[in-house]
Amino acid sequence: MRIFVTGASGYVGSAAVKDMVAAGHEVIGLARSDASAAAVRALGAEPLRGDLTDLDSLRRGAERADAVAHLAFNHDFSTFAENGRVDAAAIAAMGEALTGTDKPIVTTSGTGMVAQGQLATEDMVRPDTPDMPRVSEQATHKLVDKGIRAMVVRLPQVNGPHNHGFVPILIQIARAKGYAAYVGDGANRWPACHRDDAARVYRLAIEKGRAGRNYHAVAEEGLAMRDLMGVIAQGLGVPLRAIAPDEAADYYGWFAMFAQMDNPSSSAITRAELGWHPTGPTTFEDMCNEDYFGAA
């Protein structure tokens, strides 16, 4: 199968490309620069120059492929609303190329946008609220009525080598403040998954997934923030403290909302339908074995 992958040189995307190539698929990887093109080529894939705002490049990639895996997204939170609009337009453009073909397209969302304070499951519908402008799920599910096998992978906190996710942000904050902190009793939870396991969900969804389905790349249902910050405190050799909710903004800054999320998530449906069995290190194992606490 020939698979067009956006975000092919990104953190999870590059692992997805590597997994697809190892499984015998041909991959076309979107590349917005010479460096990205070289990285895609090094993974054994064919680079296609373009980016998320170049809708013609997205259509060309989708037209040439038997399947699409869309992992690219601009995570600059200062332009988050615009990033959401760009993402929706990109999904629609690739959908135009796939209309009526029953070919699969797998896009990306996050478990944190599904539910708070309860176990999020794959069959829960993400609420459509104006304060959450990322609408990849809505844009993807619209494609099902156009004769496309469209699906969504919801990502949690992703751990792995050279981590670019949320844990390094917490480490940077704790290092700068001189102590690691959690809010209240620290019982709020983050789901998590190793990068290689998360990447494999995209391929399995393309190979086996059902139209209209959401899949959860979740290996650990919920890490308590108290425990996570405890590992960070130990790794940095700094104190661990509990802070009040009204102190969160001062400690975490722009990250305060994320640090207080309570988003345990299940992957029971994903495991049953796709035969997915995560095997990578847990977040805490990874933090002990990888260079998470190197000098800033």
C-alpha positions as semicolon CSV with decimal commas, in nm:
position;residue;x (nm);y (nm);z (nm)
1;M;0,000;0,000;0,000
2;R;0,122;0,354;-0,073
3;I;0,058;0,587;0,222
4;F;0,079;0,967;0,217
5;V;0,195;1,098;0,556
6;T;0,188;1,459;0,672
7;G;0,413;1,544;0,964
8;A;0,643;1,272;0,832
9;S;0,955;1,424;0,987
10;G;0,784;1,510;1,317
11;Y;0,813;1,337;1,652
12;V;0,533;1,081;1,617
13;G;0,513;1,110;1,238
14;S;0,871;0,995;1,181
15;A;0,808;0,689;1,399
16;A;0,488;0,620;1,202
17;V;0,679;0,635;0,872
18;K;0,946;0,401;1,006
19;D;0,679;0,154;1,119
20;M;0,492;0,168;0,788
21;V;0,808;0,111;0,584
22;A;0,907;-0,180;0,809
23;A;0,562;-0,333;0,750
24;G;0,621;-0,327;0,374
25;H;0,427;-0,014;0,277
26;E;0,552;0,261;0,045
27;V;0,540;0,606;0,203
28;I;0,519;0,954;0,055
29;G;0,609;1,207;0,324
30;L;0,513;1,575;0,314
31;A;0,825;1,790;0,356
32;R;0,821;2,168;0,395
33;S;1,200;2,220;0,377
34;D;1,517;2,064;0,242
35;A;1,599;1,941;0,593
36;S;1,258;1,777;0,627
37;A;1,293;1,619;0,283
38;A;1,630;1,473;0,381
39;A;1,484;1,337;0,705
40;V;1,193;1,177;0,518
41;R;1,428;1,022;0,265
42;A;1,646;0,883;0,546
43;L;1,340;0,700;0,681
44;G;1,301;0,517;0,350
45;A;1,016;0,735;0,222
46;E;0,971;0,960;-0,080
47;P;0,951;1,331;0,010
48;L;0,682;1,552;-0,143
49;R;0,750;1,924;-0,100
50;G;0,464;2,125;0,047
51;D;0,301;2,226;0,374
52;L;-0,041;2,251;0,537
53;T;-0,119;2,584;0,373
54;D;-0,029;2,450;0,027
55;L;-0,356;2,267;-0,036
56;D;-0,253;2,163;-0,387
57;S;0,043;1,971;-0,245
58;L;-0,191;1,793;-0,004
59;R;-0,429;1,699;-0,284
60;R;-0,140;1,569;-0,495
61;G;-0,013;1,355;-0,213
62;A;-0,357;1,211;-0,141
63;E;-0,427;1,146;-0,510
64;R;-0,106;0,942;-0,541
65;A;-0,178;0,731;-0,235
66;D;-0,390;0,437;-0,129
67;A;-0,420;0,583;0,221
68;V;-0,345;0,903;0,415
69;A;-0,208;0,951;0,767
70;H;-0,235;1,315;0,876
71;L;-0,010;1,395;1,172
72;A;0,108;1,748;1,090
73;F;-0,014;2,033;1,313
74;N;0,125;2,370;1,419
75;H;0,149;2,356;1,800
76;D;0,221;2,728;1,847
77;F;-0,046;2,808;2,107
78;S;-0,024;3,182;2,036
79;T;-0,193;3,116;1,698
80;F;-0,402;2,817;1,802
81;A;-0,730;2,933;1,648
82;E;-0,567;2,991;1,310
83;N;-0,384;2,659;1,338
84;G;-0,719;2,487;1,384
85;R;-0,858;2,650;1,070
86;V;-0,552;2,549;0,870
87;D;-0,586;2,191;0,995
88;A;-0,954;2,170;0,900
89;A;-0,882;2,308;0,552
90;A;-0,600;2,057;0,506
91;I;-0,826;1,766;0,600
92;A;-1,097;1,889;0,363
93;A;-0,846;1,925;0,077
94;M;-0,715;1,571;0,117
95;G;-1,074;1,453;0,144
96;E;-1,149;1,606;-0,196
97;A;-0,887;1,379;-0,350
98;L;-1,028;1,071;-0,176
99;T;-1,401;1,127;-0,228
100;G;-1,586;0,816;-0,340
101;T;-1,280;0,588;-0,320
102;D;-1,340;0,422;0,020
103;K;-0,969;0,482;0,082
104;P;-0,864;0,533;0,445
105;I;-0,755;0,862;0,597
106;V;-0,643;0,875;0,959
107;T;-0,614;1,217;1,122
108;T;-0,497;1,332;1,464
109;S;-0,667;1,471;1,773
110;G;-0,600;1,451;2,146
111;T;-0,752;1,267;2,438
112;G;-0,747;1,588;2,641
113;M;-1,023;1,737;2,425
114;V;-1,274;1,458;2,496
115;A;-1,375;1,462;2,863
116;Q;-1,254;1,586;3,199
117;G;-1,283;1,408;3,532
118;Q;-1,405;1,080;3,384
119;L;-1,261;0,796;3,179
120;A;-1,259;0,902;2,814
121;T;-1,350;0,624;2,571
122;E;-1,325;0,599;2,194
123;D;-1,700;0,625;2,144
124;M;-1,727;0,956;2,330
125;V;-1,787;1,252;2,099
126;R;-1,559;1,547;2,154
127;P;-1,767;1,851;2,257
128;D;-1,778;2,129;1,999
129;T;-1,686;2,436;2,204
130;P;-1,556;2,775;2,085
131;D;-1,268;2,769;2,334
132;M;-1,123;2,461;2,160
133;P;-1,058;2,563;1,798
134;R;-0,891;2,237;1,691
135;V;-1,171;2,069;1,493
136;S;-0,989;1,779;1,328
137;E;-1,242;1,528;1,458
138;Q;-1,541;1,713;1,316
139;A;-1,363;1,771;0,984
140;T;-1,266;1,404;0,962
141;H;-1,604;1,255;1,043
142;K;-1,765;1,471;0,772
143;L;-1,560;1,274;0,518
144;V;-1,736;0,946;0,597
145;D;-2,048;1,062;0,409
146;K;-1,827;1,128;0,105
147;G;-1,730;0,764;0,063
148;I;-1,404;0,780;0,257
149;R;-1,294;0,545;0,536
150;A;-1,210;0,833;0,768
151;M;-1,084;0,777;1,123
152;V;-0,920;0,973;1,406
153;V;-0,630;0,880;1,633
154;R;-0,643;1,060;1,967
155;L;-0,297;1,104;2,115
156;P;-0,221;1,137;2,488
157;Q;0,105;1,256;2,646
158;V;0,370;1,083;2,433
159;N;0,700;0,974;2,585
160;G;1,017;0,855;2,416
161;P;1,372;0,953;2,323
162;H;1,441;1,322;2,258
163;N;1,093;1,397;2,393
164;H;0,917;1,704;2,255
165;G;0,599;1,666;2,460
166;F;0,454;1,800;2,782
167;V;0,690;1,635;3,032
168;P;0,994;1,841;2,921
169;I;0,784;2,155;2,971
170;L;0,712;2,052;3,330
171;I;1,082;1,980;3,382
172;Q;1,177;2,323;3,248
173;I;0,928;2,492;3,480
174;A;1,047;2,297;3,786
175;R;1,410;2,373;3,705
176;A;1,337;2,746;3,665
177;K;1,126;2,765;3,984
178;G;1,362;2,553;4,193
179;Y;1,088;2,311;4,298
180;A;0,835;2,074;4,143
181;A;0,469;2,141;4,219
182;Y;0,127;1,988;4,171
183;V;-0,211;2,152;4,230
184;G;-0,426;2,050;4,527
185;D;-0,390;1,680;4,602
186;G;-0,228;1,614;4,263
187;A;-0,478;1,339;4,183
188;N;-0,557;1,472;3,834
189;R;-0,442;1,228;3,567
190;W;-0,278;1,231;3,226
191;P;-0,296;0,933;2,988
192;A;0,029;0,839;2,815
193;C;0,194;0,623;2,550
194;H;0,541;0,556;2,413
195;R;0,607;0,715;2,074
196;D;0,662;0,387;1,889
197;D;0,340;0,236;2,023
198;A;0,143;0,550;1,934
199;A;0,288;0,550;1,583
200;R;0,176;0,193;1,524
201;V;-0,190;0,282;1,582
202;Y;-0,191;0,487;1,259
203;R;-0,080;0,192;1,048
204;L;-0,319;-0,049;1,217
205;A;-0,609;0,192;1,167
206;I;-0,525;0,218;0,797
207;E;-0,505;-0,160;0,766
208;K;-0,801;-0,259;0,985
209;G;-0,991;0,043;1,112
210;R;-1,361;0,121;1,076
211;A;-1,499;0,434;0,909
212;G;-1,604;0,700;1,158
213;R;-1,416;0,545;1,447
214;N;-1,195;0,724;1,699
215;Y;-0,893;0,527;1,822
216;H;-0,696;0,594;2,140
217;A;-0,318;0,551;2,138
218;V;-0,322;0,507;2,515
219;A;-0,094;0,262;2,695
220;E;-0,130;0,413;3,045
221;E;-0,482;0,521;3,136
222;G;-0,382;0,790;3,382
223;L;-0,063;0,912;3,550
224;A;-0,138;1,112;3,865
225;M;0,021;1,457;3,844
226;R;0,145;1,414;4,201
227;D;0,344;1,106;4,097
228;L;0,472;1,266;3,776
229;M;0,596;1,576;3,955
230;G;0,751;1,349;4,219
231;V;0,965;1,181;3,953
232;I;1,061;1,524;3,820
233;A;1,155;1,646;4,169
234;Q;1,374;1,339;4,219
235;G;1,533;1,374;3,874
236;L;1,621;1,739;3,929
237;G;1,706;1,707;4,298
238;V;1,454;1,975;4,396
239;P;1,172;1,980;4,656
240;L;0,819;1,862;4,577
241;R;0,534;2,088;4,688
242;A;0,156;2,108;4,672
243;I;0,019;2,445;4,563
244;A;-0,331;2,593;4,575
245;P;-0,535;2,635;4,255
246;D;-0,494;3,013;4,271
247;E;-0,116;2,966;4,262
248;A;-0,119;2,753;3,946
249;A;-0,099;3,040;3,698
250;D;0,202;3,189;3,874
251;Y;0,386;2,856;3,884
252;Y;0,293;2,706;3,546
253;G;0,230;3,022;3,342
254;W;0,062;2,950;3,007
255;F;0,074;2,577;3,086
256;A;-0,154;2,600;3,392
257;M;-0,465;2,469;3,216
258;F;-0,284;2,162;3,083
259;A;-0,119;2,087;3,417
260;Q;-0,460;2,073;3,587
261;M;-0,632;1,850;3,330
262;D;-0,789;1,532;3,464
263;N;-0,818;1,316;3,156
264;P;-0,787;0,941;3,218
265;S;-0,849;0,758;2,891
266;S;-0,923;0,402;2,785
267;S;-0,795;0,219;2,477
268;A;-1,007;-0,094;2,517
269;I;-1,188;-0,050;2,184
270;T;-0,862;0,028;2,003
271;R;-0,694;-0,284;2,138
272;A;-0,993;-0,504;2,053
273;E;-1,054;-0,373;1,700
274;L;-0,697;-0,318;1,585
275;G;-0,515;-0,588;1,779
276;W;-0,290;-0,318;1,923
277;H;-0,074;-0,417;2,218
278;P;0,166;-0,147;2,345
279;T;0,509;-0,277;2,438
280;G;0,720;0,035;2,490
281;P;0,855;0,168;2,820
282;T;0,615;0,346;3,055
283;T;0,654;0,718;3,106
284;F;0,832;0,676;3,439
285;E;1,061;0,403;3,301
286;D;1,143;0,629;3,008
287;M;1,217;0,926;3,234
288;C;1,466;0,714;3,427
289;N;1,640;0,575;3,119
290;E;1,637;0,869;2,875
291;D;1,811;1,204;2,914
292;Y;1,505;1,397;3,033
293;F;1,701;1,582;3,300
294;G;2,004;1,698;3,101
295;A;2,113;2,058;3,134
296;A;1,874;2,306;2,977
